[in-house]
Amino acid sequence: MRGLTALSLLLLPLAGAVQAGPVEDGEALFTRGARPGAPPPQVTTAGGTVLPATALPCAGCHGRDGGGGQAEAGLRPPPIVWSALSRPASLRPSYDEPLLLRAVVQGTAAGGRTLDAVMPRYGLSLEDGRALAAYLRALDGIAVPGVEERSLRVALLLPPGRPGEAFAAAFEAALEGAAPDGVFGRRVTVVRAAAARARDASEEARRLLDAGVLALVSALPGGVNEDVLSIAAAERVPVLSARAGLARPGGSFALLPGAAEEAIALLRQAGDPGKALIVAGDGAAERRLAASIADRVGDLGEAVPPIGSVHDLPRRAEGASAVLLLLGPDSLPEAAALLRGQNMPLLVPGAVGGSAAQAAAAALGRPVLAGFGVPPEEGEGMSRTRFAASGAASSGLTGRLGHAAGEVLVEALRRAGRRLTRERLVAAFAAEPFEPGSLPQIRLVNGARPRAERILVVRIDGEGSVLRASDNKAAE
């Protein structure tokens, strides 16, 4: 492969400015490390290792939008869109195209200083250089879906009925309270859609993405939300969900842990989780949740617990260390009644059947253990003041989560900056903790599984009394 030598760099200005190659080729080189049908350039790292550019594409450090990446080794990769490169900075004059390519190939900045060794040196061909320059020029003009000069659009996916309405009202009130004049001059507009089933949620998500939105905010329950996360990940669209699901795409974040994390905390609290029985409903989402929990127990070094159905009770529960019921509020008490007279702990993840835990305890004739990924206390600061003054404060958990989602979104938009892109919003979600007001300070759930310490395990009896299972003190 012919690289850009010092001689070829000197010859470039003689032929005029570098002619813009196909923007599509430049995008492929920038994001994936090679032009279509061309061999990848060779990259030399600080330690002298030579790799193909597909292992170290430009977007990996500078961001897919060219707006600058997250700090690594104490250095933050700068923005390299043409509007940033073509104006002077404190330590350098402006770049033209030959100077840019010299920096990429030789590591020499526009002013003549040597770039830090953390910036690899790329052996670009002339065709690579032209395509890269064309794409960096084009980046400034690439529209971001849902982002306009004076407004930005986000989609809100909701369960049907009163829960969805309460979440939406709290969310929109939080947006208005935290950003009455918008963020960087852009008013946040919300496009709502409701879905009761996974298929409906998938269709609504595709419709909203086709219409053009910056991000999705989802109040959908875990099983219904799973396909939404996959669709959004394929389109590189950020998602902020109320609770974590089983899938954890890179751009997916959640305010709180989900049913799987609650179940693991409950099984560990009960002891000997490998000998527990997991009871799931007949739906595909419930079975996927049960299988994921069983696999995670196995990851803890325990035996993988068996999975049964309500039809197996009470026979398969005999000898089990505990019974974990992954059933909704409508069927939970009836299933609990089948275990009356047996002494093993009965476990209820709050995200699945927590609202019927008291009824389950009454049907069982003794207390049940319930796990909740929702901290009982509120936060601090102005966001808490806004929450206390809003109608969301009287809407229970749904209002708390809706308000928290609105506060988190506004703060993430501010952190993402005026030059807003989906990638910058993802980086803002992943950064430092948030103060949502209706919840204590939180770091959004993304990627790694949350620790069990984030789950509150309580003992609930048929009279409605709630005790912390860990210290036997009355829970707030």
Residue pairs with C-beta under 8 A, 6 or more apart in sequence:
1 39
1 41
1 42
1 123
1 125
2 125
2 126
3 41
3 42
3 105
3 123
3 124
3 125
4 101
4 105
4 123
4 124
4 125
4 126
4 129
6 106
8 126
9 98
9 101
9 102
9 105
9 106
12 18
12 97
12 98
12 101
12 129
13 96
13 98
17 96
17 97
18 97
18 98
18 101
18 129
18 130
18 133
19 130
20 130
20 133
20 134
20 137
21 127
21 130
21 131
21 133
21 134
22 131
22 134
23 131
23 134
23 135
23 138
24 36
25 35
25 36
25 38
25 127
25 131
25 134
25 135
26 35
26 131
26 132
26 133
26 134
26 135
26 136
26 138
27 135
28 34
28 35
28 36
29 35
29 41
29 53
29 57
29 58
29 128
29 131
29 132
29 135
30 57
30 58
30 59
30 66
30 132
30 135
30 136
31 57
31 58
31 59
31 64
32 54
32 57
33 40
33 41
33 52
33 53
33 54
33 55
33 56
33 57
34 40
34 41
34 52
34 53
34 54
35 127
35 128
35 131
38 125
38 127
38 128
40 52
40 53
40 54
41 52
41 53
41 122
41 123
41 124
41 125
41 128
42 50
42 51
42 52
42 53
42 122
42 123
43 50
43 51
43 52
43 53
43 55
43 56
43 120
43 121
43 122
43 123
44 50
44 120
44 121
44 123
45 51
45 56
45 120
46 117
46 118
46 120
53 122
56 120
58 66
58 80
58 132
59 66
60 69
61 69
61 72
61 77
62 68
62 69
62 77
62 78
62 79
62 80
63 69
63 77
63 79
63 421
63 423
63 424
63 427
64 236
64 421
64 423
65 81
65 139
65 142
65 144
65 421
65 422
65 423
65 424
66 79
66 80
66 81
66 136
66 139
67 79
67 81
67 417
67 419
67 421
67 423
67 424
68 76
68 77
68 78
68 79
68 80
69 76
69 77
69 427
70 76
70 427
72 118
73 118
75 116
75 118
78 84
79 419
80 136
81 136
81 139
81 140
82 136
82 137
82 139
82 140
83 140
85 94
85 95
85 100
85 136
86 94
86 95
86 96
87 94
88 94
91 109
91 111
91 113
92 109
92 110
92 111
92 113
93 110
93 111
94 110
95 103
95 110
97 129
97 133
99 110
100 110
100 133
100 136
101 124
101 129
101 132
101 133
102 108
103 109
103 110
103 115
104 121
104 122
104 124
104 129
104 132
105 121
105 122
105 123
105 124
105 129
106 121
107 114
107 115
107 117
107 119
107 121
108 114
108 115
109 115
122 128
124 132
144 214
144 420
144 421
144 422
145 209
145 212
145 213
145 214
145 237
145 422
146 152
146 153
146 154
146 212
146 213
146 214
146 215
147 186
147 214
147 420
147 421
148 186
149 185
149 186
150 182
150 185
150 186
150 187
151 182
151 186
151 187
151 188
151 189
152 183
152 186
152 187
152 188
152 189
152 214
152 413
152 420
153 189
153 190
153 191
153 212
153 213
153 214
154 188
154 189
154 190
154 191
154 213
154 214
154 215
154 216
154 217
154 409
155 190
155 191
155 192
155 193
155 205
155 208
155 209
155 213
155 215
155 216
155 217
156 168
156 171
156 190
156 191
156 192
156 193
156 216
156 217
156 218
156 219
157 193
157 194
157 195
157 201
157 204
157 205
157 208
157 216
157 217
157 218
157 219
157 220
157 225
157 228
158 164
158 165
158 167
158 168
158 192
158 193
158 194
158 195
158 219
158 220
159 167
159 194
159 195
159 196
159 219
159 220
159 221
159 224
160 194
160 195
160 196
163 219
163 398
164 194
164 219
166 392
166 395
166 396
166 398
166 399
166 402
167 219
167 242
167 398
167 399
167 401
167 402
167 405
168 190
168 192
168 219
168 402
169 391
169 392
169 395
169 399
169 402
170 390
170 391
170 392
170 395
170 398
170 399
170 400
170 401
170 402
170 403
170 406
171 190
171 217
171 402
171 403
171 405
171 406
172 190
172 406
173 390
173 391
173 392
173 403
173 406
174 386
174 387
174 390
174 392
174 402
174 403
174 404
174 405
174 406
174 407
174 410
175 188
175 190
175 406
175 409
175 410
177 386
177 389
177 390
177 406
178 383
178 386
178 406
178 407
178 410
178 411
179 188
179 410
179 413
181 187
182 188
183 410
183 413
183 414
184 413
184 414
184 417
184 418
184 420
186 420
188 409
188 410
188 413
191 208
191 211
191 213
193 204
193 207
193 208
194 204
195 201
195 203
195 204
195 220
195 224
196 224
197 224
198 223
198 224
198 226
198 227
198 285
201 220
201 224
201 225
201 227
201 228
202 227
202 228
202 231
205 216
205 227
205 228
205 231
205 232
206 231
208 216
209 216
209 231
209 232
209 235
209 237
213 237
214 238
214 420
214 422
214 425
215 237
215 238
215 239
215 240
215 409
215 422
215 425
216 228
216 232
216 237
216 238
216 239
216 240
217 239
217 240
217 241
217 405
217 409
218 225
218 228
218 239
218 240
218 241
218 242
219 241
219 242
219 398
219 401
219 402
219 405
220 228
220 241
220 242
221 243
221 351
222 243
222 244
222 245
222 246
222 258
222 259
222 285
222 289
222 351
223 283
223 284
223 285
223 286
223 288
223 289
224 285
225 241
225 245
226 245
226 246
226 247
226 285
226 288
228 239
229 239
229 241
229 245
229 247
229 249
229 252
230 247
230 249
232 238
232 239
232 249
232 251
232 252
233 247
233 249
233 250
233 251
233 252
236 251
236 422
236 423
237 251
237 422
238 251
238 252
238 253
238 422
238 425
238 426
238 429
239 249
239 251
239 252
239 253
240 253
240 254
240 255
240 405
240 408
240 409
240 412
240 429
240 444
241 252
241 253
241 254
241 255
242 254
242 255
242 256
242 401
242 405
243 254
243 255
243 256
243 257
243 258
243 259
243 351
243 373
244 254
244 256
244 257
244 258
244 260
244 261
244 445
244 450
245 252
245 254
245 258
246 258
246 260
246 288
246 289
246 292
248 446
248 447
250 426
250 446
250 447
251 422
251 426
252 446
253 429
253 430
253 444
253 445
253 446
254 444
254 445
254 446
255 401
255 404
255 405
255 408
255 436
255 439
255 442
255 444
255 445
256 373
256 374
256 401
256 439
256 442
256 445
257 373
257 445
257 450
257 454
257 455
258 351
258 373
258 445
259 289
259 326
259 349
259 351
259 352
260 289
260 292
260 293
260 296
260 449
261 373
261 449
261 450
261 452
261 454
261 455
262 349
262 350
262 351
262 352
262 371
262 372
262 373
262 455
263 278
263 293
263 324
263 326
263 347
263 349
263 371
264 273
264 293
264 296
264 297
264 300
264 452
264 455
265 371
265 452
265 455
265 457
266 322
266 324
266 347
266 348
266 349
266 369
266 370
266 371
266 455
266 457
267 273
267 276
267 293
267 297
267 305
267 322
267 324
267 347
268 300
268 452
269 369
269 371
269 457
269 469
269 470
270 276
270 321
270 322
270 345
270 347
270 369
271 321
271 322
272 302
272 321
272 322
273 297
273 300
273 302
273 305
273 321
273 322
274 297
274 298
274 302
274 303
274 304
274 305
274 321
275 303
275 305
275 319
275 320
275 321
276 297
276 305
276 320
276 321
276 322
276 323
276 324
276 347
277 305
277 306
277 308
277 316
277 317
277 320
277 322
277 323
277 324
278 290
278 293
278 294
278 305
278 306
278 307
278 308
278 324
278 326
279 307
279 308
279 309
279 310
279 312
279 313
279 323
279 324
279 325
279 326
279 327
279 335
280 286
280 287
280 289
280 290
280 307
280 308
280 309
280 326
280 327
281 287
281 309
281 310
281 326
281 327
281 328
281 331
282 309
286 326
286 327
287 307
289 326
289 352
290 307
290 326
291 307
293 324
293 326
294 304
294 305
294 306
294 307
295 304
296 449
297 303
297 304
297 305
298 304
305 324
306 316
308 316
310 327
310 331
310 334
310 335
310 338
313 323
313 335
313 338
313 339
314 338
314 339
314 342
317 323
317 339
317 342
317 344
318 342
320 344
321 344
321 345
322 344
322 345
322 346
322 347
323 339
323 344
323 345
323 346
323 347
324 347
324 349
325 332
325 335
325 336
325 346
325 347
325 348
325 352
325 353
325 360
326 349
326 352
326 353
327 335
327 352
327 353
328 352
328 353
328 356
329 353
329 355
329 356
329 359
330 356
332 348
332 353
332 356
332 357
332 359
332 360
333 356
333 359
333 360
333 362
333 363
334 363
335 360
336 346
336 360
336 361
336 363
336 364
336 368
337 363
337 364
339 346
339 364
340 363
340 364
340 365
341 365
345 368
345 369
346 360
346 364
346 368
346 369
347 368
347 369
347 370
347 371
348 354
348 356
348 357
348 360
348 368
348 369
348 370
348 371
349 370
349 371
350 357
350 370
350 371
350 372
350 373
350 374
351 373
353 360
354 370
354 372
357 368
357 370
357 460
358 460
358 461
358 462
358 463
358 464
360 368
361 367
361 368
361 460
361 461
361 462
362 462
363 462
364 462
365 462
366 461
367 459
367 460
367 461
367 462
367 467
368 459
368 460
369 457
369 458
369 459
369 460
369 469
370 457
370 458
370 459
370 460
371 455
371 456
371 457
371 458
372 455
372 456
372 457
372 458
373 450
373 454
373 455
373 456
374 397
374 400
374 439
374 456
375 439
375 440
375 454
375 456
376 456
376 475
376 476
377 440
377 476
378 384
378 387
378 400
378 437
378 438
378 439
378 440
379 387
379 435
379 436
379 437
379 438
379 439
379 440
379 441
380 435
380 437
380 440
380 441
381 435
381 437
382 437
383 407
383 435
383 436
383 437
383 438
384 435
384 437
384 438
385 437
386 403
386 407
386 437
387 393
387 400
387 403
387 407
387 437
387 438
390 399
390 403
391 399
392 399
392 400
392 402
392 403
392 438
393 399
393 438
395 402
399 438
400 438
400 439
401 438
403 436
403 437
403 438
404 436
404 437
404 438
404 439
404 442
405 436
407 434
407 435
407 436
407 437
407 438
408 429
408 434
408 436
408 444
411 428
411 434
411 435
412 425
412 428
412 429
412 434
413 420
413 425
413 428
415 428
415 431
416 424
416 425
416 427
416 428
417 424
429 444
429 446
430 444
430 446
432 443
433 441
433 442
433 443
434 441
434 442
434 443
434 444
435 441
436 442
456 468
456 475
457 468
457 469
457 470
458 466
458 467
458 468
458 469
458 475
459 466
459 467
459 468
459 469
459 472
460 466
460 467
465 474
466 474
466 475
467 473
467 474
467 475
468 474
468 475
